[in-house]
């Protein structure tokens, strides 16, 4: 009886072993996509040059580049200082420095934001670390709102962006500090402990200081830089593309102007070190409306809502964010009416 040998097992050779119908075999790789994209740009360079040469596009590019060039140095400096504070200043320092009385700790924590540079991307994890180490939540929340709005980098950037309106710097400081303290006292009075879940441990804690510092810098530059580009694009579009009659119509109605720029601040989510240059480019609007943009943005926007939800819980963010937005609009309008 003849015995037939089984065929030797075939060896998987990777890509060659895949059937022709395998989608992975037909997938375009990145170099090929880049080559095709560059080829398309070369073939369409005539129409592209014509589009970029249009007066509207030239105006758009002028505003876009101007906002970026003015804001970028402040953004980089703010990110570096923010990372240094988050990594090298222990949260226990703040716990020791604040008064034991919660009502007094709120304005002290709010005023501390004026001397501690940092953007809103860093203020949320720092506030979470403060709560985790026993600081009264009302004081931590006051610091969370004030630090990105009234720190030296932000106020200097505001002075540079509004050289003919120095009162904008004082108005921004006063309005932002009032909102931060009022929200802290409001939480102290009406806040519920069950709404504020214990914040999770910060991702960079436990690492070496050098690794934590550069990790924080990379994170903040990536996020804040991206939002700065989006904000500059939006400001350029409003300036060059949107019909001026629309902007004048919105700007001439004080209520619509304030609400429009408040909504714009929430949607654009611009880093606080750069938002003054975007506000300065919106010359159709009154100083009060632009002050609302500067007060609302560092306290509540889309990215801040997401960060507050992840740090303190959704139940907290759904109550804290709308209250902050409403109070920021009211206080900024009253401050602008008195000071601008």
C-alpha positions as CSV (number, residue, x, y, z in Angstrom):
1,X,0.0,0.0,0.0
2,X,1.5,3.3,-1.2
3,X,1.9,6.0,1.3
4,X,1.5,9.6,0.0
5,X,3.6,12.2,1.6
6,X,1.9,15.4,2.7
7,X,3.1,18.5,1.0
8,X,5.7,20.4,3.0
9,X,4.1,23.3,4.9
10,X,4.4,26.6,3.2
11,X,6.2,29.3,5.0
12,X,4.6,32.7,5.5
13,X,6.7,35.2,3.7
14,X,4.9,38.3,4.8
15,X,3.6,40.6,2.0
16,X,4.2,37.9,-0.7
17,X,2.0,35.5,1.1
18,X,-1.1,37.8,1.1
19,X,-3.7,37.1,-1.6
20,X,-4.1,39.7,-4.3
21,X,-7.6,40.5,-2.9
22,X,-6.2,41.4,0.5
23,X,-7.0,45.1,1.2
24,X,-3.7,45.5,3.0
25,X,-1.9,44.6,-0.1
26,X,-3.5,47.4,-2.0
27,X,-3.2,50.0,0.7
28,X,-1.4,53.2,-0.2
29,X,1.6,54.0,1.9
30,X,2.5,57.4,3.2
31,X,5.4,58.1,0.7
32,X,3.2,57.3,-2.2
33,X,0.4,59.6,-0.9
34,X,2.9,62.4,-0.4
35,X,4.4,62.0,-3.9
36,X,0.9,62.1,-5.4
37,X,0.0,65.2,-3.4
38,X,3.2,67.0,-4.5
39,X,2.6,66.0,-8.1
40,X,-0.9,67.4,-7.9
41,X,0.4,70.7,-6.4
42,X,3.0,71.0,-9.2
43,X,0.4,70.4,-11.9
44,X,-2.0,72.9,-10.3
45,X,0.5,75.5,-9.5
46,X,-1.0,78.0,-12.0
47,X,-4.5,78.1,-10.4
48,X,-2.9,78.0,-6.9
49,X,-0.8,81.1,-7.7
50,X,-3.8,82.8,-9.1
51,X,-5.9,82.1,-6.0
52,X,-3.2,83.2,-3.6
53,X,-2.7,86.4,-5.7
54,X,-6.3,87.5,-5.2
55,X,-6.8,90.5,-3.0
56,X,-9.0,88.6,-0.5
57,X,-6.3,85.9,-0.1
58,X,-3.6,88.4,0.3
59,X,-5.6,90.2,3.1
60,X,-6.3,86.8,4.7
61,X,-2.6,85.8,4.7
62,X,-1.6,89.2,6.1
63,X,-3.9,88.9,9.1
64,X,-3.1,85.2,9.6
65,X,0.7,85.7,9.6
66,X,0.5,88.9,11.7
67,X,-1.5,87.1,14.5
68,X,0.9,84.1,14.5
69,X,4.1,86.2,14.5
70,X,2.8,88.4,17.4
71,X,1.5,85.6,19.5
72,X,4.0,82.8,19.1
73,X,6.8,84.2,21.4
74,X,4.3,84.7,24.2
75,X,2.9,81.2,23.6
76,X,6.3,79.5,23.8
77,X,7.3,81.5,26.9
78,X,4.1,80.7,28.6
79,X,4.3,77.0,27.9
80,X,7.9,76.8,29.2
81,X,7.0,78.7,32.4
82,X,3.8,76.6,32.8
83,X,5.7,73.4,32.5
84,X,8.4,74.6,35.0
85,X,5.8,75.4,37.6
86,X,3.8,72.2,37.1
87,X,7.0,70.1,37.5
88,X,9.3,71.9,39.8
89,X,6.9,73.6,42.3
90,X,5.4,71.0,44.6
91,X,1.6,71.3,45.1
92,X,2.2,71.1,48.8
93,X,3.7,74.6,48.6
94,X,0.3,76.0,47.7
95,X,-1.4,74.1,50.5
96,X,1.0,75.6,53.0
97,X,0.8,79.1,51.5
98,X,-3.1,79.4,51.6
99,X,-5.0,80.5,54.7
100,X,-6.8,77.8,56.6
101,X,-10.1,79.8,56.4
102,X,-11.7,78.7,53.1
103,X,-13.4,82.1,52.5
104,X,-10.0,83.8,52.8
105,X,-8.2,81.1,50.8
106,X,-10.4,81.9,47.7
107,X,-9.1,85.5,47.0
108,X,-5.6,84.5,48.0
109,X,-5.6,81.6,45.5
110,X,-7.2,83.8,42.9
111,X,-4.5,86.5,43.4
112,X,-1.8,83.8,43.2
113,X,-2.7,83.4,39.5
114,X,-1.3,86.9,38.9
115,X,2.2,85.8,39.8
116,X,2.3,82.3,38.4
117,X,2.5,82.1,34.6
118,X,0.7,79.3,33.0
119,X,-2.0,78.6,30.3
120,X,-5.4,77.0,30.9
121,X,-3.9,73.7,29.7
122,X,-1.7,73.6,32.8
123,X,-4.1,75.2,35.3
124,X,-6.6,72.3,35.2
125,X,-4.1,69.6,36.2
126,X,-2.5,71.9,38.8
127,X,-5.9,72.6,40.3
128,X,-6.5,68.8,40.4
129,X,-3.3,68.3,42.2
130,X,-4.2,70.9,44.8
131,X,-7.5,69.3,45.5
132,X,-5.8,65.9,45.7
133,X,-3.5,67.3,48.3
134,X,-6.1,68.7,50.6
135,X,-6.6,72.3,49.4
136,X,-10.2,73.4,49.7
137,X,-11.9,72.9,46.3
138,X,-13.2,76.5,46.3
139,X,-9.6,77.9,46.4
140,X,-8.4,75.4,43.8
141,X,-11.2,76.4,41.5
142,X,-10.4,80.1,41.9
143,X,-6.8,79.4,41.0
144,X,-8.0,77.3,38.0
145,X,-9.9,80.3,36.6
146,X,-7.5,83.1,37.5
147,X,-4.1,81.7,36.6
148,X,-4.5,81.5,32.8
149,X,-6.3,84.9,32.7
150,X,-4.3,87.3,34.8
151,X,-0.7,85.9,34.9
152,X,2.2,88.2,33.8
153,X,2.6,86.7,30.4
154,X,-1.1,87.1,29.5
155,X,-1.2,90.7,30.8
156,X,2.0,91.6,28.9
157,X,0.6,90.1,25.7
158,X,-2.6,92.1,26.2
159,X,-0.6,95.3,26.6
160,X,1.4,94.6,23.4
161,X,-1.8,93.7,21.5
162,X,-3.6,96.9,22.6
163,X,-0.9,99.6,22.7
164,X,-3.4,102.4,22.3
165,X,-5.8,101.0,24.9
166,X,-3.8,100.4,28.1
167,X,-7.0,100.3,30.1
168,X,-7.7,96.9,28.5
169,X,-5.0,95.4,30.7
170,X,-6.5,96.6,33.9
171,X,-10.0,95.8,32.8
172,X,-9.0,92.2,32.0
173,X,-7.2,91.8,35.3
174,X,-10.1,93.2,37.4
175,X,-12.9,91.3,35.5
176,X,-11.1,88.0,35.5
177,X,-10.1,88.2,39.2
178,X,-13.7,89.1,40.1
179,X,-15.1,86.1,38.2
180,X,-12.5,83.7,39.7
181,X,-13.2,84.8,43.3
182,X,-17.0,84.9,42.8
183,X,-17.0,81.3,41.4
184,X,-14.8,80.2,44.3
185,X,-17.2,81.7,46.9
186,X,-20.2,80.4,44.9
187,X,-18.8,76.9,45.1
188,X,-18.0,77.4,48.8
189,X,-21.7,78.3,49.4
190,X,-23.5,76.0,47.0
191,X,-21.0,73.3,45.9
192,X,-21.7,69.7,46.7
193,X,-18.9,67.3,47.6
194,X,-20.4,64.5,45.7
195,X,-20.2,66.5,42.4
196,X,-16.4,66.8,42.6
197,X,-14.8,63.4,42.1
198,X,-11.2,62.9,43.4
199,X,-8.9,64.0,40.5
200,X,-6.8,61.2,39.0
201,X,-3.1,61.3,39.5
202,X,-1.4,63.5,36.9
203,X,0.3,61.6,34.1
204,X,3.7,63.2,34.6
205,X,3.9,62.6,38.4
206,X,6.4,60.0,39.4
207,X,8.7,60.5,36.4
208,X,12.1,62.2,36.4
209,X,11.8,66.0,36.4
210,X,13.5,66.4,33.1
211,X,11.2,63.9,31.4
212,X,8.2,65.4,33.1
213,X,9.2,68.9,32.0
214,X,9.7,68.1,28.4
215,X,6.7,65.9,28.3
216,X,4.6,68.8,29.6
217,X,6.2,71.2,27.1
218,X,5.5,68.8,24.1
219,X,1.9,68.3,25.2
220,X,1.1,72.1,25.7
221,X,2.9,73.2,22.5
222,X,1.1,70.6,20.4
223,X,-2.3,71.5,21.9
224,X,-1.9,75.3,22.3
225,X,-0.1,75.7,19.0
226,X,-2.9,74.0,17.1
227,X,-5.5,76.1,18.8
228,X,-3.5,79.2,18.0
229,X,-3.4,78.4,14.3
230,X,-7.2,77.8,14.3
231,X,-7.8,81.1,16.1
232,X,-5.5,83.0,13.7
233,X,-7.4,81.4,10.7
234,X,-10.7,82.3,12.2
235,X,-9.6,85.9,12.8
236,X,-8.2,86.2,9.3
237,X,-11.5,84.8,7.9
238,X,-13.6,87.2,9.8
239,X,-11.4,90.1,8.7
240,X,-11.0,89.2,5.0
241,X,-13.8,86.9,3.9
242,X,-16.9,87.7,6.0
243,X,-18.8,90.7,4.5
244,X,-18.1,93.8,6.5
245,X,-21.8,94.6,6.6
246,X,-22.4,91.5,8.6
247,X,-19.7,92.3,11.1
248,X,-20.9,95.9,11.4
249,X,-24.5,94.7,11.9
250,X,-23.3,92.4,14.7
251,X,-20.9,95.0,16.2
252,X,-23.4,97.8,16.2
253,X,-25.8,95.9,18.5
254,X,-24.1,95.8,21.9
255,X,-25.9,92.7,23.1
256,X,-25.3,90.7,19.9
257,X,-21.7,91.8,19.8
258,X,-21.0,90.6,23.4
259,X,-22.8,87.3,22.9
260,X,-21.1,86.7,19.5
261,X,-17.6,87.2,20.8
262,X,-18.4,85.1,24.0
263,X,-19.5,82.3,21.7
264,X,-16.5,82.7,19.5
265,X,-14.2,82.5,22.5
266,X,-15.8,79.2,23.6
267,X,-15.6,77.7,20.1
268,X,-12.1,78.8,19.1
269,X,-10.4,77.6,22.4
270,X,-7.4,79.8,21.9
271,X,-4.5,79.7,24.4
272,X,-4.7,82.6,26.8
273,X,-1.1,83.7,25.9
274,X,-2.3,84.4,22.3
275,X,-6.0,85.4,22.5
276,X,-5.3,89.1,23.0
277,X,-3.8,89.3,19.4
278,X,-6.9,87.7,18.0
279,X,-9.2,90.1,19.9
280,X,-7.1,93.1,18.8
281,X,-7.7,92.1,15.2
282,X,-11.5,92.2,15.6
283,X,-11.6,96.0,15.3
284,X,-15.2,96.2,14.2
285,X,-16.3,95.3,17.8
286,X,-16.3,97.5,20.8
287,X,-13.7,97.2,23.6
288,X,-16.3,95.8,25.9
289,X,-17.2,93.0,23.5
290,X,-13.5,92.2,23.0
291,X,-13.0,92.3,26.8
292,X,-15.8,89.6,27.0
293,X,-13.8,87.6,24.5
294,X,-10.7,87.9,26.7
295,X,-12.4,87.1,30.0
296,X,-14.5,84.1,28.7
297,X,-11.8,82.3,26.7
298,X,-9.3,81.4,29.4
299,X,-12.2,80.3,31.8
300,X,-14.5,78.2,29.6
301,X,-14.0,76.9,26.1
302,X,-14.4,73.5,24.4
303,X,-11.0,72.1,25.4
304,X,-11.3,73.4,29.0
305,X,-14.7,71.7,29.3
306,X,-13.2,68.4,28.2
307,X,-10.3,68.8,30.6
308,X,-12.5,69.7,33.5
309,X,-14.7,66.7,32.7
310,X,-11.8,64.4,32.7
311,X,-10.2,65.8,35.9
312,X,-13.2,66.5,38.1
313,X,-16.1,64.5,36.5
314,X,-18.9,65.3,34.1
315,X,-21.5,66.2,36.8
316,X,-19.1,68.9,38.0
317,X,-18.3,70.3,34.5
318,X,-22.0,70.4,33.4
319,X,-22.7,72.7,36.3
320,X,-19.5,74.6,36.7
321,X,-19.0,75.6,33.0
322,X,-22.4,77.2,32.3
323,X,-22.2,79.2,35.6
324,X,-18.7,80.4,34.8
325,X,-19.8,81.4,31.3
326,X,-22.8,83.4,32.5
327,X,-20.9,85.1,35.3
328,X,-17.9,85.9,33.0
329,X,-20.2,87.6,30.5
330,X,-22.0,89.7,33.1
331,X,-18.9,90.8,35.0
332,X,-17.0,91.6,31.8
333,X,-19.9,93.8,30.5
334,X,-20.1,95.6,33.8
335,X,-16.3,96.1,34.0
336,X,-16.2,97.4,30.4
337,X,-19.1,99.8,31.1
338,X,-17.2,101.2,34.1
339,X,-13.6,101.2,32.9
340,X,-13.6,101.3,29.1
